[in-house]
Amino acid sequence: MINLQPVSRKDAPELIAGNIASRDHHHPWMRNFTDQVGFEEWFCNLQSSASLALIAREPESSSIIGVFTFSQIFMKAFRSAYLGYYSMVELAGRGLMTEALKQTVAYGFEEIGLHRIEANIQPDNQRSIALVQRAGFHKEGFSPRYLFINGDWRDHERWAIISH
């Protein structure tokens, strides 16, 4: 079973190193922090908003599989959040992100109390789309020029899963 825990400041050095090593793996879909200043900005943003980041670790080595971030968590009658995620190249291609995503979804439903989780994915990012499909997400629509990434407004597909 994957180890899934909230990100803490002590994870910074390993996350920074993993993000640097995974830069080409993430391109052109995203650009992550690659230094302590970037980590602090990201981490402080989590603390000051309705967000929660979880780090998934491989049980035997404790190496980072990926990071999952619930953002814009809104409870009350909506009980919904956006989910962003990324993997580390070191453990890519072993099926670990699928298991980690499934555990993250369960965490969102059972621990946070969400009813709906939405992931927005660039249409050309076929690996990410296949990942959410394996975890039970369903395509809900298309949002043109949805997010500003790497200097351009990028189209995204909306994928969601609802608690049963």
VOPAGU-2260 file (C-alpha; in pm, 1 decimal, decimal comma):
REM VOPAGU-2260
SITE   aa  ch    i         X         Y         Z
SITE  MET   A    0       0,0       0,0       0,0
SITE  ILE   A    1     121,1     349,0     -88,2
SITE  ASN   A    2     213,9     579,1     202,2
SITE  LEU   A    3       6,8     897,4     171,9
SITE  GLN   A    4      66,2    1190,9     407,4
SITE  PRO   A    5      21,4    1568,0     408,1
SITE  VAL   A    6     325,9    1752,4     275,2
SITE  SER   A    7     542,7    1918,0     541,3
SITE  ARG   A    8     842,0    2149,1     533,0
SITE  LYS   A    9    1073,5    1855,4     599,7
SITE  ASP   A   10     978,5    1720,7     254,2
SITE  ALA   A   11    1126,4    2029,2      81,3
SITE  PRO   A   12    1474,6    1896,5      -7,0
SITE  GLU   A   13    1341,8    1573,0    -155,3
SITE  LEU   A   14    1061,2    1750,5    -344,9
SITE  ILE   A   15    1303,5    2006,6    -486,2
SITE  ALA   A   16    1546,1    1734,4    -599,0
SITE  GLY   A   17    1261,1    1529,4    -748,6
SITE  ASN   A   18    1120,8    1830,3    -931,9
SITE  ILE   A   19    1461,4    1911,3   -1078,7
SITE  ALA   A   20    1512,2    1550,2   -1190,9
SITE  SER   A   21    1157,3    1538,0   -1334,1
SITE  ARG   A   22    1166,1    1868,5   -1524,8
SITE  ASP   A   23    1169,5    1704,1   -1869,1
SITE  HIS   A   24     910,2    1448,7   -1752,8
SITE  HIS   A   25     668,8    1732,6   -1664,2
SITE  HIS   A   26     732,2    1945,1   -1973,2
SITE  PRO   A   27     525,0    2095,0   -2135,7
SITE  TRP   A   28     237,8    2024,4   -1898,2
SITE  MET   A   29     366,6    2210,1   -1596,8
SITE  ARG   A   30     662,2    2376,1   -1430,3
SITE  ASN   A   31     726,6    2304,0   -1062,4
SITE  PHE   A   32     937,5    2478,6    -800,8
SITE  THR   A   33    1305,2    2384,4    -813,9
SITE  ASP   A   34    1447,6    2573,5    -516,5
SITE  GLN   A   35    1371,5    2651,5    -151,9
SITE  VAL   A   36    1214,7    2988,7    -233,8
SITE  GLY   A   37     973,3    2822,9    -475,7
SITE  PHE   A   38     889,3    2552,3    -223,2
SITE  GLU   A   39     818,3    2812,6      47,0
SITE  GLU   A   40     589,7    3009,1    -187,2
SITE  TRP   A   41     400,5    2690,4    -280,4
SITE  PHE   A   42     384,1    2563,6      78,2
SITE  CYS   A   43     272,2    2899,6     223,1
SITE  ASN   A   44       2,2    2925,2     -43,0
SITE  LEU   A   45    -129,4    2587,3      72,1
SITE  GLN   A   46    -140,3    2708,8     432,7
SITE  SER   A   47    -324,5    3030,8     347,1
SITE  SER   A   48    -590,9    2884,5     119,0
SITE  ALA   A   49    -849,9    2609,8     118,0
SITE  SER   A   50    -593,4    2357,1      -5,3
SITE  LEU   A   51    -424,1    2037,1     104,6
SITE  ALA   A   52    -124,8    1866,0     -56,0
SITE  LEU   A   53     -47,9    1498,7      -5,0
SITE  ILE   A   54     277,2    1327,1     -82,5
SITE  ALA   A   55     266,4     965,1    -199,4
SITE  ARG   A   56     565,1     746,5    -115,3
SITE  GLU   A   57     661,9     401,3    -230,6
SITE  PRO   A   58     649,9     177,5      79,8
SITE  GLU   A   59     981,5      -7,3      40,7
SITE  SER   A   60    1211,2     283,4     -41,9
SITE  SER   A   61    1002,9     577,8      85,1
SITE  SER   A   62    1083,7     749,5    -245,4
SITE  ILE   A   63     831,2    1004,8    -366,9
SITE  ILE   A   64     588,5     867,9    -625,0
SITE  GLY   A   65     396,9    1190,5    -666,5
SITE  VAL   A   66     224,7    1490,2    -514,7
SITE  PHE   A   67    -153,5    1543,7    -507,1
SITE  THR   A   68    -307,1    1880,7    -426,0
SITE  PHE   A   69    -669,8    1944,1    -339,9
SITE  SER   A   70    -737,1    2312,8    -403,3
SITE  GLN   A   71   -1036,4    2540,8    -369,4
SITE  ILE   A   72   -1188,3    2298,2    -122,3
SITE  PHE   A   73   -1544,1    2413,3     -70,5
SITE  MET   A   74   -1762,9    2230,4     176,0
SITE  LYS   A   75   -2121,0    2323,7     274,5
SITE  ALA   A   76   -2366,3    2204,4       8,3
SITE  PHE   A   77   -2101,7    2180,3    -265,6
SITE  ARG   A   78   -1834,4    1959,2     -96,0
SITE  SER   A   79   -1604,1    1979,1    -395,0
SITE  ALA   A   80   -1237,8    2041,6    -477,4
SITE  TYR   A   81   -1000,3    2059,5    -770,3
SITE  LEU   A   82    -724,5    1800,9    -784,3
SITE  GLY   A   83    -382,6    1867,5    -927,3
SITE  TYR   A   84    -105,3    1609,2    -929,3
SITE  TYR   A   85     230,9    1518,4   -1069,6
SITE  SER   A   86     461,1    1219,7   -1060,6
SITE  MET   A   87     834,1    1187,7   -1014,5
SITE  VAL   A   88    1028,8    1043,4   -1305,3
SITE  GLU   A   89    1226,7     808,2   -1079,1
SITE  LEU   A   90     923,9     580,9   -1023,7
SITE  ALA   A   91     723,4     657,3   -1339,4
SITE  GLY   A   92     577,8     376,1   -1546,3
SITE  ARG   A   93     534,9     126,6   -1262,5
SITE  GLY   A   94     161,0     178,1   -1197,1
SITE  LEU   A   95     227,3     343,6    -862,5
SITE  MET   A   96      55,4     671,3    -959,0
SITE  THR   A   97    -266,5     481,8   -1032,3
SITE  GLU   A   98    -271,3     331,8    -683,8
SITE  ALA   A   99    -167,5     663,6    -529,5
SITE  LEU   A  100    -445,6     848,6    -714,1
SITE  LYS   A  101    -704,6     594,1    -602,1
SITE  GLN   A  102    -590,2     635,5    -241,0
SITE  THR   A  103    -595,5    1015,0    -280,5
SITE  VAL   A  104    -953,8    1004,3    -408,6
SITE  ALA   A  105   -1053,9     784,0    -114,0
SITE  TYR   A  106    -881,9    1032,6     119,5
SITE  GLY   A  107   -1077,6    1317,9     -38,0
SITE  PHE   A  108   -1409,4    1139,2       7,0
SITE  GLU   A  109   -1349,8     974,4     344,6
SITE  GLU   A  110   -1116,3    1211,0     532,3
SITE  ILE   A  111   -1205,7    1551,1     386,8
SITE  GLY   A  112   -1571,7    1466,4     324,8
SITE  LEU   A  113   -1584,1    1567,2     -40,5
SITE  HIS   A  114   -1865,8    1468,6    -273,3
SITE  ARG   A  115   -1693,9    1567,4    -600,2
SITE  ILE   A  116   -1330,8    1588,8    -717,5
SITE  GLU   A  117   -1241,8    1756,1   -1047,2
SITE  ALA   A  118    -914,8    1729,8   -1242,0
SITE  ASN   A  119    -846,2    1959,3   -1537,8
SITE  ILE   A  120    -606,9    1811,8   -1794,3
SITE  GLN   A  121    -457,0    1941,1   -2116,9
SITE  PRO   A  122    -604,7    1736,3   -2406,4
SITE  ASP   A  123    -263,9    1628,0   -2539,1
SITE  ASN   A  124    -156,9    1489,4   -2200,6
SITE  GLN   A  125    -269,2    1135,8   -2279,6
SITE  ARG   A  126     -81,6     975,3   -1988,6
SITE  SER   A  127    -264,3    1196,9   -1739,4
SITE  ILE   A  128    -600,1    1131,8   -1904,8
SITE  ALA   A  129    -536,0     756,0   -1893,3
SITE  LEU   A  130    -443,5     788,9   -1525,1
SITE  VAL   A  131    -771,3     954,4   -1423,6
SITE  GLN   A  132    -967,3     708,2   -1635,4
SITE  ARG   A  133    -803,8     416,8   -1449,1
SITE  ALA   A  134    -906,4     581,5   -1121,8
SITE  GLY   A  135   -1272,7     610,1   -1226,1
SITE  PHE   A  136   -1296,2     974,8   -1336,3
SITE  HIS   A  137   -1538,4    1063,9   -1617,3
SITE  LYS   A  138   -1498,6    1335,8   -1878,6
SITE  GLU   A  139   -1743,3    1618,9   -1819,4
SITE  GLY   A  140   -1640,1    1876,8   -2073,0
SITE  PHE   A  141   -1387,1    2101,1   -2240,8
SITE  SER   A  142   -1262,4    2444,0   -2131,5
SITE  PRO   A  143   -1083,1    2647,6   -2399,2
SITE  ARG   A  144    -791,4    2864,9   -2284,0
SITE  TYR   A  145    -854,4    2754,2   -1923,5
SITE  LEU   A  146    -517,5    2790,7   -1744,8
SITE  PHE   A  147    -208,6    3003,0   -1805,1
SITE  ILE   A  148      83,1    2755,4   -1817,2
SITE  ASN   A  149     436,5    2812,8   -1945,4
SITE  GLY   A  150     347,5    3148,5   -2096,4
SITE  ASP   A  151      27,8    3053,2   -2278,7
SITE  TRP   A  152    -342,8    2995,7   -2212,0
SITE  ARG   A  153    -399,0    2620,1   -2241,2
SITE  ASP   A  154    -716,5    2428,8   -2324,2
SITE  HIS   A  155    -821,0    2166,9   -2069,6
SITE  GLU   A  156   -1060,9    1876,6   -2042,6
SITE  ARG   A  157   -1265,2    1853,7   -1722,4
SITE  TRP   A  158   -1260,5    1511,7   -1558,7
SITE  ALA   A  159   -1446,7    1438,4   -1235,0
SITE  ILE   A  160   -1537,3    1164,6    -994,1
SITE  ILE   A  161   -1827,0    1168,4    -749,7
SITE  SER   A  162   -1845,9     973,3    -424,4
SITE  HIS   A  163   -2082,6     682,2    -429,3
